Amino acid sequence: MEQTLARRESEEKFQAIFDNSPYSIAFNRLDGTYVDVNAAFLTRWGISREAVLGFSATDLAAGSDEIQRFRAMLEREGRLSNVETRMVRPDGTARHLLFSAARVSVAGQPYNLSTAVDVTSLKEAEQSVKRWREKFDLTTAAAKLTFYEYDVDHDILTWSGSMLDVLGYDPEEMTGGLDVWTALLHPEDAERATVLFAEALSQRKRYVIEYRLRRNDGSYADVFEYGQFFEKTRDTPQRVLGIIQDVSDAKRTERALMQSEEKYRAIFNNAPIGIFRTSYTGRFLEANPTLARMLGYQDREELLAAVENLETDIYPHPETRREMLESLLVSPAGIRRDIEFKRKDGSPFYAVINASLQFDDTGRPAYLDGTIEDVTTRKAAEDRLRQSEEKFASIFRLSPDAIVLFELDTQRIQDVNEAFVDLFGHAREEVLGRTTLELGIYQTPEVRERLYELLNANETIRDYEFAAFRKTGEEIVCLLSCQVIDINGKPSVFAVIRDLREMKRMQQLMIQTEKMQSLGGLAAGMAHEINNPLGIIVQAAQNIGRRLDPSSVSNIEAARLHGLDLHSLAGFLEERNIFRYLQGIREAGERAAAIVADMLSFSRRSERTFSSNDISAIVSKSLELAGKDFDLKKHYDFRRLNIVKEYDADLPLVSCVSTEIEQVLLNLVRNAAQAMARAGTQNPTLTLRTKKMQGWAVIEVEDNGPGIPKDDLSRIFEPFYTTKKVGEGTGLGLSVSYFIITNNHHGHLTATSREGRGAKFVISLPLRRDA
């Protein structure tokens, strides 16, 4: 009697699982005739049970060749797993399925057990991403940007975007690892670029690299690379996304893992999802092998024996199960939740749990029945699909160049990115629906009309340089590239505008650097030619002074031989200012020697020792030395300055020659103090800052003095250029400082100023000496 009751309870339990499974389940005889199907099967096909039983799959659907192929595979291998197929329902609609089947034995009779999972929504999502991809290709073709995605864990480098237009390579042929990129690097840039990239990987940071890449025709292109490192998650490996002028295609991987099922015990043991029964208090009463494997156990027996408390053994957060139980008390028929579980080894995974609450005869909660489906892969695929769409849509916003999209017919702006807003100073709301002519971007309407003539003639404009105006009226030089594209059947213009101000500034800086190198060689030659006669003059002045000294024994003896009174002679020389003239000769010679030393320092690299230094400490020491400067004390009273120190406590040590950096800072501080003193600045304030900006240590020296006139600002680093009075300066201080920072330390020294409101000098030193 007890065995009969147990068998009946087991049959009822498996029948409930069969009837309520979310997947289509069917039992067929070996000839293909259906003997039983569940409710999900009937819903999927849209027909009644009477229209199924006694018929075969060939009778129900088109595509008998596919059915015969599956039947042959099942007879040959005994099992099918997740075979993708297309089903046409009786009403003519088509669905995409993952089909699984297995040969099972029930009551000693052979049957075919099959399951089907509907993946139509995933197929539709793939089509949506394909449409996004087409839009993306049009965008990147106009923007001339190449993008990449680098899988750090697997050394896989993927290219996309306008690589064919920019470098002449077909992205599909440029497959491989990081060596594909390094092989294209210019020999002079290879070490620096790879070191910076490796540093970005090791520090997991965003980076910007400037270097040259070899085109397919053998020439080299100057490029900027913008990259972002992304940490490894449970769903994705360590990776780097970057822009070298376009966007890398996002890889999408979608998997649906389904396992064969058997009816009753066969269904329970072979279900592709975890099936469980637990007590209300928190122990497994039953679990299928799939669930055991899902949770990291060898089999169901190990799972049932090892898991004693569900709240702590399979849930990372115990309150998750308590909240689920509270929901089941409200809806005992069933709930569905996305929940994070943990495996035996503690690693996490995401799953969808379907659970219902059963009560005992007294009406008390007794146990939970349900299924657990591991959706880690599906969730990852969905996240990748979403990220892919977001990435394609965000290219517009991420581009470092200004991008504007407008209708060709009406010429009214449809959209702009943040770079456009930043470049021209117009808020996005001010721009949409207006024309560039209404915004006053072009110098004259004729310039704009000329661009439209070129666009109508060629449908493409590449690298057209023109002058534009910002909202403030400031004139800027820009480079325009645009192309006519089709959006929703209407011709539109996709335009990319690059700000050339920085490039123009770098060109001037290169000219300045070349000029200083030439002057440096000239200075070296002059210094060597001047040193010899200068040494004779200084030494002769010193010797004359010593040989006129009335206290010298040798001088006394020589004077006695010639009947001279040295004291009378000394009085005469003093009366006629001869000693003062000699002292003047000596001081002038020493001053000239100092100038020569500066010229030599400017013109050649001396032997120096680099060491790791605290930049903030160097700044403080330079201020201390400035306070002891006799010239500053005598003429400008350095103590009257308000000194503001803004130091970054987290700034790392910097490899440099500390004495040279002190020399530069002392010169900048002295110049600032002198400028404020000469201008009579009220409340003179000198501010010194240290901070870290990406891979650079930055020192700022700022004053509130009279500032530097615009005409002088472009020449202040030229040797011998000075605005001081004759005798107050040599014109070498800033040029030597510039040489020390740029040549000796491979850094940058720049100056900005607002007349009447002060000046600021910025020193940038690489945090890595080889940078």
Number of C-alpha atoms within 10 A of each C-alpha: 6 7 8 9 10 11 12 11 12 14 14 13 14 18 17 12 20 24 16 14 17 16 19 23 27 24 23 22 17 14 10 19 18 19 15 17 22 20 18 20 24 17 12 15 19 12 15 12 15 8 11 20 15 15 15 17 16 15 13 16 15 16 13 13 10 14 17 14 10 18 19 12 14 17 14 9 10 14 19 20 17 19 13 14 15 17 17 15 16 13 9 10 9 12 17 19 18 19 22 24 27 23 22 19 14 12 5 7 9 13 21 24 25 25 28 26 22 19 16 15 11 18 14 12 14 15 12 13 19 13 11 16 17 10 16 22 18 18 24 23 21 25 26 22 21 26 24 25 22 20 18 18 10 11 13 16 21 23 27 24 29 28 26 17 14 19 19 14 15 16 18 11 8 15 15 13 16 16 13 14 17 16 12 16 21 18 13 10 14 17 15 16 21 16 14 18 18 12 15 19 20 10 10 16 16 17 18 17 16 14 17 20 22 18 17 14 9 11 11 16 15 10 16 14 17 18 21 18 20 17 13 12 8 11 13 12 14 16 22 21 19 23 26 23 25 27 28 26 19 21 12 16 12 17 15 14 16 21 23 26 25 28 25 18 17 18 23 23 22 19 23 24 25 24 24 19 19 18 17 16 14 16 17 22 13 15 22 24 22 24 24 22 16 21 24 17 19 13 17 19 14 12 22 16 10 13 16 14 14 16 18 15 18 20 19 18 14 14 12 14 18 12 10 15 21 11 15 20 14 11 12 17 11 17 17 16 12 14 18 18 21 19 18 17 9 14 12 17 18 20 23 18 19 18 23 19 24 19 13 9 7 7 8 10 18 15 19 24 19 21 24 23 20 24 19 18 18 18 16 19 20 18 14 20 22 14 15 19 18 12 19 23 14 13 17 23 17 14 21 19 21 25 25 24 23 23 21 19 10 11 17 19 19 16 18 22 20 18 21 25 19 13 18 21 14 15 14 14 11 10 20 16 15 16 17 17 15 10 15 15 20 18 14 12 12 10 13 15 12 11 16 16 11 12 17 14 10 11 14 17 20 15 13 12 14 16 15 20 19 18 14 9 12 9 15 16 17 20 17 18 19 25 22 23 21 14 12 7 7 12 14 22 25 25 24 26 23 20 20 16 12 10 11 12 11 12 12 13 14 12 12 16 18 12 13 22 17 12 18 22 16 13 22 20 14 14 21 14 12 14 15 10 12 18 15 12 17 20 13 15 20 15 11 12 14 13 13 17 16 17 12 12 10 11 15 18 12 12 15 11 8 8 9 13 13 19 14 11 15 16 12 12 15 13 10 11 12 14 17 12 14 17 16 13 17 19 14 15 20 16 13 19 18 13 17 21 16 19 27 21 18 27 22 16 12 10 6 12 10 13 13 14 15 15 26 21 12 16 24 16 15 21 20 12 14 21 17 13 15 13 14 17 14 9 11 18 16 23 12 13 15 13 15 13 15 14 17 15 10 9 18 16 15 20 20 24 17 21 13 16 20 19 16 23 26 23 18 19 21 19 15 25 24 20 22 23 21 12 13 12 17 10 12 18 19 21 16 23 17 23 20 18 12 13 17 20 22 23 23 21 21 23 27 23 28 21 21 22 13 12 8 12 15 15 13 20 25 20 22 16 17 19 13 12 8 8 6 9 13 20 18 20 26 22 22 25 23 25 26 23 20 17 16 16 21 15 21 18 20 14 17 16 20 15 14 14 13 21 22 21 18 18 22 23 25 21 22 16 15 12 16
